[in-house]
Amino acid sequence: MKEKIYKMSESSEHIIEAVIKDDNINYMHMVLLEGEKLKTHYTNANVYMSVREGSLSLKLNDKDFVNYERNTVINIPYNTKMDAQNHSKDVLELIVIKAPSGSVNLTV
């Protein structure tokens, strides 16, 4: 069996790209600029959000927003209401992994 190679974009502009999307996982690369956010939704899988750059403002269910800084990984359980935003002036870069893969549309 030959290995599979996947590439991510290098961008400091808005991007939401599915790097890997198969039956095992969804591996998403996202860049959100100041004031941008993902559509509020309920998670359709177990989600891991890794903050690569910037600061993630995250509101889960009916709790207040919490800010997560660079090099932080947040695990969000299945069926959790999630509101992810960039409240910072800095560019926010995320890796989002869903395992097992989900089917929600994360476009802004």
Backbone bond lengths (Angstrom), bond angles and torsions (degrees), N, CA, C in turn:
res aa  C-N    CA-C-N  psi(-1)  N-CA   C-N-CA  omega(-1)  CA-C   N-CA-C  phi
1 M - - - 1.450 - - 1.525 109.37 -
2 K 1.292 116.38 135.79 1.458 121.37 178.87 1.527 109.30 -93.65
3 E 1.328 114.96 140.92 1.466 119.29 177.99 1.518 110.42 -65.78
4 K 1.337 115.65 156.87 1.462 121.67 174.95 1.520 107.82 -104.70
5 I 1.304 116.27 139.34 1.455 122.37 -179.79 1.522 108.20 -112.94
6 Y 1.324 116.18 133.63 1.461 122.18 178.22 1.526 108.50 -123.53
7 K 1.320 117.43 143.73 1.464 122.52 179.74 1.522 109.51 -122.96
8 M 1.347 115.51 141.66 1.459 122.24 173.66 1.515 108.69 -105.47
9 S 1.312 115.49 153.02 1.458 120.76 173.93 1.518 109.71 -71.92
10 E 1.324 115.75 151.06 1.458 121.45 169.03 1.517 105.46 -104.53
11 S 1.314 116.76 111.74 1.454 119.43 -173.99 1.511 110.71 -148.26
12 S 1.319 115.28 145.02 1.460 120.84 169.53 1.523 108.54 -113.10
13 E 1.334 116.11 12.56 1.463 123.68 175.05 1.523 108.63 -107.42
14 H 1.318 115.90 163.36 1.466 121.58 -179.14 1.535 110.97 -53.86
15 I 1.329 115.20 130.32 1.467 120.17 175.33 1.523 108.70 -156.95
16 I 1.315 115.46 141.56 1.462 122.37 168.19 1.515 105.05 -133.92
17 E 1.335 115.83 111.49 1.460 119.21 -176.50 1.519 110.95 -130.58
18 A 1.326 114.41 137.45 1.460 120.94 174.27 1.524 107.17 -85.74
19 V 1.328 116.44 105.64 1.460 121.27 179.66 1.523 109.37 -76.60
20 I 1.336 116.19 -45.93 1.471 122.65 175.28 1.517 107.10 -131.88
21 K 1.302 116.11 129.25 1.465 120.51 176.75 1.520 107.01 -142.74
22 D 1.344 115.18 96.89 1.457 119.59 179.78 1.525 109.60 -140.78
23 D 1.307 117.67 -168.41 1.468 121.24 -177.65 1.522 113.11 -69.10
24 N 1.336 117.76 -18.74 1.455 121.32 -176.64 1.522 112.86 -89.20
25 I 1.330 116.18 -51.56 1.465 120.93 -178.65 1.521 110.75 -147.00
26 N 1.316 114.48 160.31 1.458 122.70 162.28 1.517 105.31 -110.81
27 Y 1.326 116.40 127.09 1.467 123.22 179.29 1.521 105.52 -120.34
28 M 1.324 115.54 106.17 1.457 121.85 -174.62 1.525 110.60 -109.84
29 H 1.323 115.80 142.23 1.459 123.10 174.14 1.525 106.71 -113.74
30 M 1.332 116.78 128.34 1.460 121.12 -176.11 1.516 111.05 -134.32
31 V 1.318 115.82 140.02 1.454 122.84 171.97 1.521 106.40 -128.12
32 L 1.331 115.62 121.18 1.466 121.71 179.06 1.520 108.62 -118.37
33 L 1.312 116.16 132.57 1.456 122.24 178.26 1.525 109.72 -87.18
34 E 1.318 117.09 172.60 1.462 122.82 -179.19 1.534 110.26 -50.25
35 G 1.336 115.22 128.01 1.461 121.39 176.40 1.512 115.33 83.62
36 E 1.337 118.55 -7.79 1.462 120.16 179.74 1.524 110.54 -81.52
37 K 1.336 115.23 156.97 1.461 120.35 -179.06 1.516 110.04 -149.95
38 L 1.315 114.87 163.32 1.450 121.47 171.63 1.518 108.09 -88.94
39 K 1.310 116.10 157.44 1.456 121.22 175.84 1.540 108.37 -61.43
40 T 1.326 117.42 131.76 1.463 120.87 175.48 1.527 108.19 -64.44
41 H 1.328 115.85 130.83 1.458 120.20 -176.96 1.532 110.23 -157.89
42 Y 1.317 115.34 167.28 1.462 121.53 171.96 1.523 107.87 -91.10
43 T 1.319 116.79 133.26 1.459 120.07 179.90 1.526 109.61 -62.52
44 N 1.331 115.32 139.79 1.462 120.35 -179.81 1.526 111.54 -109.25
45 A 1.333 115.08 17.08 1.466 122.14 178.56 1.526 107.33 -165.31
46 N 1.305 116.85 174.60 1.453 122.11 169.61 1.533 106.21 -74.06
47 V 1.339 118.11 123.72 1.464 122.00 -172.02 1.529 110.40 -115.77
48 Y 1.338 114.93 137.19 1.460 121.91 170.97 1.519 106.98 -117.67
49 M 1.328 117.03 123.51 1.462 121.58 177.50 1.517 107.56 -112.44
50 S 1.318 115.94 121.21 1.460 122.18 -179.71 1.527 108.45 -110.21
51 V 1.333 116.11 120.83 1.461 121.42 179.89 1.525 107.73 -86.85
52 R 1.334 116.41 110.43 1.470 121.17 -179.75 1.519 111.74 -87.74
53 E 1.324 116.93 -38.40 1.463 122.79 179.38 1.519 108.62 -144.34
54 G 1.327 116.33 149.92 1.455 120.87 175.07 1.515 113.05 81.14
55 S 1.334 114.64 -153.09 1.458 121.96 -176.63 1.525 108.94 -139.28
56 L 1.320 116.29 127.43 1.458 123.38 179.16 1.524 109.19 -94.31
57 S 1.329 116.92 127.16 1.466 122.14 171.57 1.519 106.70 -100.01
58 L 1.326 116.23 117.83 1.459 121.64 -171.13 1.522 110.18 -128.20
59 K 1.326 114.79 128.55 1.468 122.03 176.56 1.521 106.99 -117.05
60 L 1.337 116.22 122.05 1.461 121.82 -179.66 1.517 109.94 -113.22
61 N 1.339 114.97 131.06 1.461 122.27 -174.83 1.522 109.01 51.68
62 D 1.306 119.31 -127.34 1.470 121.07 -177.34 1.522 112.46 -106.63
63 K 1.315 117.16 21.21 1.468 121.93 177.68 1.527 109.72 -79.01
64 D 1.333 117.32 171.29 1.457 122.68 175.75 1.531 109.71 -77.45
65 F 1.340 115.88 162.84 1.458 120.32 174.97 1.528 110.11 -63.76
66 V 1.322 115.79 140.68 1.463 123.53 173.72 1.525 106.39 -123.48
67 N 1.331 116.56 137.92 1.462 121.18 178.92 1.522 109.94 -96.49
68 Y 1.330 115.34 133.12 1.457 122.81 178.99 1.526 107.89 -119.70
69 E 1.311 116.24 126.34 1.458 122.44 -174.90 1.526 111.53 -89.54
70 R 1.311 114.93 173.69 1.454 124.72 178.66 1.532 111.09 -49.09
71 N 1.325 116.08 144.14 1.468 124.45 178.27 1.519 113.53 69.13
72 T 1.320 116.40 25.83 1.464 122.19 175.78 1.521 108.73 -110.78
73 V 1.337 115.97 138.70 1.462 121.56 174.57 1.521 107.77 -116.70
74 I 1.329 116.16 127.71 1.458 122.63 -178.97 1.521 108.07 -112.85
75 N 1.335 117.59 129.85 1.463 122.42 175.45 1.523 107.99 -100.79
76 I 1.323 116.10 123.47 1.463 122.44 -178.31 1.520 107.63 -116.79
77 P 1.333 117.34 119.84 1.469 120.12 -177.10 1.529 113.18 -67.58
78 Y 1.315 114.82 160.07 1.459 123.44 174.77 1.528 110.55 -53.11
79 N 1.327 116.71 142.95 1.463 125.37 174.32 1.529 113.15 64.54
80 T 1.318 117.54 34.46 1.463 123.43 175.51 1.522 108.59 -102.83
81 K 1.320 117.10 131.71 1.464 120.71 176.38 1.521 108.03 -70.52
82 M 1.345 115.83 126.87 1.454 120.49 -172.11 1.528 110.35 -129.85
83 D 1.334 115.22 132.22 1.462 122.92 175.27 1.527 106.36 -128.57
84 A 1.346 117.21 105.80 1.460 122.90 -176.66 1.523 109.13 -109.66
85 Q 1.358 115.76 127.80 1.458 120.92 -175.33 1.518 110.90 -141.53
86 N 1.336 114.86 161.41 1.460 121.21 171.84 1.522 107.53 -108.41
87 H 1.329 117.26 99.43 1.464 122.71 177.90 1.524 111.67 -86.94
88 S 1.317 117.16 -4.60 1.460 122.74 -175.23 1.527 111.04 -92.65
89 K 1.330 115.70 161.14 1.470 120.80 172.94 1.521 110.79 -78.22
90 D 1.336 116.70 -17.78 1.460 121.36 -179.78 1.525 110.55 -79.36
91 V 1.318 116.05 155.59 1.455 122.04 174.39 1.528 108.51 -68.33
92 L 1.330 116.69 135.38 1.465 122.81 177.25 1.519 108.12 -104.06
93 E 1.341 116.09 123.19 1.460 121.00 176.48 1.516 108.46 -119.07
94 L 1.324 116.09 128.88 1.463 122.92 -176.37 1.517 111.27 -127.35
95 I 1.327 115.20 149.35 1.457 122.28 161.63 1.523 105.09 -113.24
96 V 1.336 115.93 127.46 1.464 121.27 179.72 1.516 107.92 -119.13
97 I 1.331 115.25 123.96 1.459 121.29 179.47 1.518 108.52 -117.56
98 K 1.331 115.15 127.51 1.464 121.18 174.29 1.515 107.59 -111.05
99 A 1.331 115.54 126.72 1.454 119.81 179.81 1.526 108.89 -142.30
100 P 1.331 118.65 122.17 1.465 124.19 -7.75 1.518 110.30 -66.23
101 S 1.310 116.57 168.48 1.463 120.56 -173.58 1.524 111.10 -59.40
102 G 1.339 114.86 148.61 1.450 122.20 178.38 1.521 110.22 -111.96
103 S 1.324 115.47 -172.18 1.452 117.56 -177.11 1.528 113.16 -132.80
104 V 1.336 118.79 10.40 1.458 120.45 -177.54 1.534 110.93 -70.84
105 N 1.320 116.99 146.07 1.461 122.83 177.42 1.522 108.35 -90.07
106 L 1.331 117.65 120.03 1.464 121.34 -175.27 1.513 113.70 -101.04
107 T 1.305 119.06 20.00 1.456 119.54 -179.35 1.511 110.66 -68.18
108 V 1.335 115.30 150.66 1.470 121.31 -178.96 1.505 109.02 -87.62
